[in-house]
Amino acid sequence: MSFRAQWTQLFPPNHHPLTELTLPNQSGKVFIVTGGNSGVGLELVEILYNKDATVYMASRSQDKALATITAIQARNPLATGRLEFLHLDLNDLTTIKASAAAFAERESALHVLWNNAGIAAVPAGSLSKQGLEQHLAVNCLGPFLFAQLLLPQLRAAAASVPKNTVRVVWSSSAVVDSKAPPGGIVLEELSSPAGDPVHNYAISKAGNWMLAAEWNKRAGCEDILSLTQNPGNLSTNIWQHTSKVLRVLLWPVLYKPRNGAHTMLWAGLSSDVHEGDGGRYVVPWGRWHPNPRRDIIKSLKSKDEGGTGIAKDFWDWCEEQTLRYT
């Protein structure tokens, strides 16, 4: 673990290169934000809506999402964007194909997918509908399948807009630097998870980085850029399953969710992100990770590239787990 890597994410410089004040108009663009009805996802949705974009709020509860949409519209009466609800339950792989199909019925193109929704430190032994370790299911497998099923709309957008502006943004965490095991993922634990919820969460967040890098190797040639980001340590409900003691200890280094939305804006929409940046890691509040762990960088490389190939192995495992639901 690098002290510098931890410090720069816990106490990021007060520089926000892309905010609601500097973001250009997004009229004509179509976006999906998973988990967009609360926390940092809600902040991102509201910024995009105010810039005249069409934004799909993908979440489980229609009632909560529609109430949130109504509240956003009431706070922003002059906005001319469009807000839509899209049902998405990342905990149940059998439902995700229908979610992608529902989007395809309404839109022909998708310009940016923010895989924002996730869970953290749920109790040991928590499983998805398919009986998989829940952090891996909700944070990795669900977003992986959803993104794969949305490839036709991403490709359509890439064919009609400037290069490198169509993106898939995955959400990681500073816990990767501090708590992920050597190499980021222990492949044997995919089928036999550890009993430590924080450890399992860290593996899932390392997995998000690996999926971003592997996706980019496959879709980057189609002008669909894939990268990951840590939005920052934010005061949101992501901490609801952690102990009260930990929440008290974290409080001094938790920031308002709007700050995290600026990180996500930069990852998804900054003109400073270029073709060679696919697979890279964005840190708060919109800059490249200054000192990523070398062991994880090695995992991102194939064996032919001098790496361990763990990222490819993890991609293959995700494909195997989701293939029957495509």
C-alpha positions as CSV (number, residue, x, y, z in Angstrom):
1,M,0.0,0.0,0.0
2,S,1.3,3.4,-1.0
3,F,0.9,6.1,1.6
4,R,0.8,8.7,-1.1
5,A,-2.0,6.8,-3.0
6,Q,-4.1,6.8,0.2
7,W,-3.4,10.4,1.2
8,T,-4.2,11.9,-2.2
9,Q,-7.6,10.2,-2.2
10,L,-8.5,10.9,1.5
11,F,-7.4,14.5,1.2
12,P,-7.7,15.4,-2.5
13,P,-6.6,18.8,-3.7
14,N,-9.4,21.4,-3.9
15,H,-9.4,21.4,-7.7
16,H,-12.5,20.4,-9.6
17,P,-11.7,20.6,-13.4
18,L,-15.2,19.8,-14.5
19,T,-18.3,20.9,-12.6
20,E,-21.9,22.0,-13.3
21,L,-20.5,25.5,-13.9
22,T,-18.0,24.4,-16.6
23,L,-19.8,21.4,-18.2
24,P,-21.0,22.3,-21.8
25,N,-24.6,21.8,-22.8
26,Q,-25.4,18.1,-23.3
27,S,-28.5,18.4,-25.5
28,G,-28.9,15.4,-27.7
29,K,-26.9,13.1,-25.5
30,V,-28.4,10.0,-23.8
31,F,-26.9,8.8,-20.5
32,I,-27.6,6.0,-18.0
33,V,-26.7,6.4,-14.3
34,T,-27.2,3.3,-12.3
35,G,-28.2,3.9,-8.7
36,G,-29.2,7.4,-9.7
37,N,-31.9,8.0,-7.1
38,S,-29.6,8.7,-4.2
39,G,-26.2,9.8,-3.1
40,V,-23.5,10.6,-5.7
41,G,-25.7,9.2,-8.5
42,L,-28.5,11.6,-7.7
43,E,-26.1,14.5,-7.8
44,L,-24.8,13.4,-11.2
45,V,-28.3,12.9,-12.6
46,E,-29.3,16.4,-11.5
47,I,-26.2,18.0,-13.1
48,L,-26.8,16.2,-16.4
49,Y,-30.5,17.1,-16.4
50,N,-29.7,20.7,-16.0
51,K,-27.4,20.5,-19.0
52,D,-30.4,19.4,-21.2
53,A,-29.4,15.7,-21.5
54,T,-31.7,12.7,-21.5
55,V,-30.8,10.8,-18.4
56,Y,-32.0,7.4,-17.4
57,M,-32.1,6.7,-13.7
58,A,-31.6,3.0,-13.4
59,S,-32.6,1.6,-10.0
60,R,-34.7,-1.1,-8.4
61,S,-37.6,0.9,-6.9
62,Q,-39.8,2.6,-9.4
63,D,-41.6,4.5,-6.6
64,K,-38.4,5.9,-5.1
65,A,-37.0,6.8,-8.6
66,L,-40.2,8.6,-9.7
67,A,-40.4,10.5,-6.4
68,T,-36.7,11.5,-6.9
69,I,-37.4,12.6,-10.5
70,T,-40.3,14.7,-9.4
71,A,-38.2,16.4,-6.8
72,I,-35.3,17.1,-9.3
73,Q,-37.8,18.6,-11.7
74,A,-39.3,20.8,-9.0
75,R,-35.9,22.1,-8.0
76,N,-35.0,22.9,-11.6
77,P,-38.1,24.3,-13.2
78,L,-36.1,25.9,-16.1
79,A,-34.2,22.7,-17.1
80,T,-35.1,21.3,-20.5
81,G,-33.5,17.9,-20.1
82,R,-35.4,14.7,-19.8
83,L,-35.5,12.3,-16.9
84,E,-36.6,8.7,-17.3
85,F,-36.8,5.7,-14.9
86,L,-35.3,2.4,-15.9
87,H,-35.8,-0.6,-13.7
88,L,-32.5,-2.4,-12.9
89,D,-31.9,-5.0,-10.2
90,L,-28.2,-5.8,-10.2
91,N,-28.8,-8.5,-7.5
92,D,-30.7,-10.7,-9.9
93,L,-29.1,-11.5,-13.2
94,T,-32.3,-12.9,-14.6
95,T,-33.8,-9.4,-14.7
96,I,-31.0,-7.5,-16.5
97,K,-31.7,-8.5,-20.0
98,A,-35.2,-7.1,-19.7
99,S,-33.8,-3.8,-18.4
100,A,-31.4,-3.5,-21.4
101,A,-34.3,-4.4,-23.7
102,A,-36.5,-1.7,-22.2
103,F,-33.8,0.9,-22.8
104,A,-33.3,-0.4,-26.4
105,E,-37.1,0.0,-27.1
106,R,-36.8,3.7,-26.2
107,E,-33.4,4.8,-27.4
108,S,-31.1,3.9,-30.3
109,A,-27.9,5.3,-28.9
110,L,-26.2,5.6,-25.5
111,H,-23.4,8.1,-25.0
112,V,-22.2,7.3,-21.5
113,L,-23.0,4.5,-19.1
114,W,-22.1,5.3,-15.5
115,N,-22.0,2.0,-13.5
116,N,-22.5,3.8,-10.2
117,A,-24.7,1.6,-8.2
118,G,-23.1,-0.7,-5.7
119,I,-23.0,-2.1,-2.2
120,A,-20.3,-2.1,0.5
121,A,-19.5,-4.3,3.5
122,V,-22.7,-6.2,3.6
123,P,-22.6,-9.0,6.2
124,A,-20.5,-12.1,5.5
125,G,-22.5,-14.8,3.7
126,S,-24.8,-12.4,1.9
127,L,-25.7,-13.9,-1.5
128,S,-27.4,-12.7,-4.7
129,K,-30.5,-14.3,-6.2
130,Q,-28.1,-16.6,-8.0
131,G,-26.3,-17.6,-4.8
132,L,-23.2,-15.7,-5.6
133,E,-21.2,-13.6,-3.1
134,Q,-23.2,-10.4,-3.1
135,H,-20.4,-7.8,-3.5
136,L,-19.2,-9.6,-6.6
137,A,-22.7,-10.0,-7.9
138,V,-24.0,-6.5,-7.5
139,N,-20.7,-4.6,-8.0
140,C,-19.2,-6.7,-10.8
141,L,-21.5,-9.3,-12.5
142,G,-24.6,-7.2,-12.8
143,P,-22.8,-4.1,-14.3
144,F,-20.8,-6.4,-16.5
145,L,-23.9,-8.0,-18.0
146,F,-25.8,-4.8,-18.3
147,A,-22.9,-3.1,-20.2
148,Q,-22.6,-6.1,-22.5
149,L,-26.2,-6.0,-23.4
150,L,-26.0,-2.2,-24.1
151,L,-23.2,-2.6,-26.6
152,P,-25.5,-2.0,-29.7
153,Q,-26.6,1.4,-28.3
154,L,-23.0,2.3,-27.4
155,R,-21.8,1.3,-30.8
156,A,-24.5,3.4,-32.5
157,A,-23.5,6.5,-30.5
158,A,-19.8,5.9,-31.2
159,A,-20.6,6.0,-34.9
160,S,-22.1,9.5,-34.8
161,V,-20.0,11.5,-32.3
162,P,-16.4,12.5,-31.9
163,K,-13.9,9.8,-31.1
164,N,-13.4,8.8,-27.4
165,T,-16.6,10.5,-26.2
166,V,-18.7,7.4,-25.8
167,R,-17.7,5.8,-22.5
168,V,-18.4,3.2,-19.9
169,V,-17.4,4.4,-16.5
170,W,-17.0,1.8,-13.7
171,S,-16.9,2.7,-10.0
172,S,-14.0,1.7,-7.7
173,S,-12.9,2.8,-4.3
174,A,-9.8,3.8,-2.3
175,V,-10.2,0.5,-0.5
176,V,-8.5,-1.1,-3.5
177,D,-5.2,0.6,-2.4
178,S,-5.6,-0.2,1.2
179,K,-7.4,-3.5,1.5
180,A,-7.3,-5.5,-1.8
181,P,-5.2,-8.6,-1.6
182,P,-2.0,-9.0,-3.6
183,G,-2.9,-8.8,-7.3
184,G,-6.3,-7.3,-6.5
185,I,-8.2,-10.5,-6.7
186,V,-7.7,-14.0,-5.3
187,L,-9.3,-16.1,-8.1
188,E,-10.0,-19.0,-5.8
189,E,-12.1,-16.7,-3.6
190,L,-14.6,-16.2,-6.5
191,S,-16.1,-19.5,-5.7
192,S,-15.1,-19.7,-2.0
193,P,-15.3,-16.1,-0.6
194,A,-13.6,-15.0,2.6
195,G,-15.6,-14.2,5.7
196,D,-14.4,-10.6,5.9
197,P,-17.0,-8.2,4.3
198,V,-14.4,-5.4,3.8
199,H,-12.1,-7.8,2.1
200,N,-14.8,-9.0,-0.2
201,Y,-15.8,-5.4,-1.0
202,A,-12.2,-4.6,-1.9
203,I,-12.0,-7.5,-4.3
204,S,-15.2,-6.4,-6.0
205,K,-13.8,-2.9,-6.4
206,A,-10.5,-4.2,-7.8
207,G,-12.7,-6.2,-10.1
208,N,-14.4,-3.1,-11.4
209,W,-10.9,-1.7,-12.4
210,M,-10.1,-5.0,-14.1
211,L,-13.4,-5.1,-16.0
212,A,-12.8,-1.5,-17.1
213,A,-9.4,-2.4,-18.5
214,E,-10.5,-5.6,-20.1
215,W,-13.6,-3.9,-21.6
216,N,-11.3,-1.3,-23.1
217,K,-9.1,-3.9,-24.7
218,R,-12.2,-5.3,-26.5
219,A,-14.3,-2.3,-27.2
220,G,-11.7,0.4,-27.4
221,C,-11.2,-0.5,-31.1
222,E,-14.8,0.5,-31.6
223,D,-14.2,3.9,-30.1
224,I,-15.9,3.0,-26.8
225,L,-13.7,4.1,-24.0
226,S,-13.8,2.3,-20.7
227,L,-12.2,3.5,-17.5
228,T,-12.8,3.4,-13.7
229,Q,-13.0,6.0,-11.0
230,N,-13.1,6.4,-7.3
231,P,-15.6,9.2,-6.7
232,G,-14.1,9.9,-3.3
233,N,-15.0,9.2,0.3
234,L,-18.5,10.6,0.4
235,S,-21.3,11.0,2.9
236,T,-23.8,8.6,1.4
237,N,-25.7,5.5,2.3
238,I,-22.9,3.3,0.9
239,W,-21.7,3.1,4.5
240,Q,-25.0,1.8,6.0
241,H,-23.7,-1.7,6.6
242,T,-20.5,-0.6,8.3
243,S,-20.1,-0.3,12.1
244,K,-21.1,2.9,13.9
245,V,-17.5,3.1,15.2
246,L,-16.1,3.1,11.6
247,R,-18.6,5.7,10.4
248,V,-17.6,8.0,13.3
249,L,-13.9,7.5,12.4
250,L,-14.6,8.2,8.7
251,W,-16.7,11.3,9.3
252,P,-13.8,13.8,9.1
253,V,-12.8,12.6,5.7
254,L,-16.3,12.2,4.2
255,Y,-17.2,14.8,1.5
256,K,-20.5,16.0,0.1
257,P,-21.8,13.8,-2.7
258,R,-21.7,16.7,-5.2
259,N,-17.9,16.5,-5.0
260,G,-18.0,12.9,-6.1
261,A,-20.3,13.8,-9.0
262,H,-17.5,16.1,-10.2
263,T,-15.1,13.1,-10.3
264,M,-17.7,11.1,-12.3
265,L,-18.3,14.0,-14.7
266,W,-14.6,14.2,-15.5
267,A,-14.4,10.5,-16.1
268,G,-17.4,10.4,-18.3
269,L,-17.3,13.7,-20.2
270,S,-13.9,15.4,-19.9
271,S,-12.2,16.4,-23.1
272,D,-8.9,15.7,-21.3
273,V,-9.5,12.0,-21.5
274,H,-8.0,10.6,-24.7
275,E,-7.7,7.3,-26.6
276,G,-4.7,6.0,-24.7
277,D,-6.5,6.5,-21.4
278,G,-8.8,3.6,-21.6
279,G,-8.5,1.3,-18.6
280,R,-7.0,4.0,-16.4
281,Y,-8.1,5.0,-12.9
282,V,-9.6,8.4,-12.0
283,V,-9.4,9.8,-8.5
284,P,-11.1,12.8,-6.8
285,W,-12.1,15.3,-8.1
286,G,-11.0,14.5,-11.7
287,R,-7.4,13.5,-12.3
288,W,-5.4,10.3,-12.9
289,H,-4.3,8.1,-10.0
290,P,-0.8,9.3,-9.3
291,N,0.6,6.0,-7.9
292,P,-1.5,2.9,-8.6
293,R,-0.4,-0.4,-7.0
294,R,2.2,-2.1,-9.1
295,D,0.8,-5.6,-8.3
296,I,-2.6,-4.6,-9.7
297,I,-1.1,-2.9,-12.7
298,K,0.6,-6.3,-13.3
299,S,-2.8,-8.0,-13.0
300,L,-4.2,-5.8,-15.7
301,K,-1.5,-7.0,-18.2
302,S,-1.7,-10.2,-20.0
303,K,1.0,-12.8,-19.5
304,D,2.2,-12.0,-23.0
305,E,2.7,-8.4,-21.8
306,G,4.7,-9.5,-18.8
307,G,1.7,-9.5,-16.4
308,T,-0.2,-12.1,-14.5
309,G,-3.3,-12.1,-16.6
310,I,-5.6,-12.0,-13.5
311,A,-7.8,-9.3,-15.1
312,K,-8.4,-11.5,-18.1
313,D,-9.1,-14.5,-15.9
314,F,-11.6,-12.4,-13.9
315,W,-13.3,-11.3,-17.2
316,D,-13.6,-14.9,-18.3
317,W,-15.2,-15.8,-15.0
318,C,-17.7,-13.0,-15.3
319,E,-18.5,-14.2,-18.8
320,E,-19.0,-17.7,-17.6
321,Q,-21.3,-16.6,-14.8
322,T,-23.5,-14.3,-17.0
323,L,-23.6,-16.2,-20.3
324,R,-26.9,-17.9,-19.6
325,Y,-28.6,-14.5,-19.0
326,T,-27.5,-12.8,-22.2
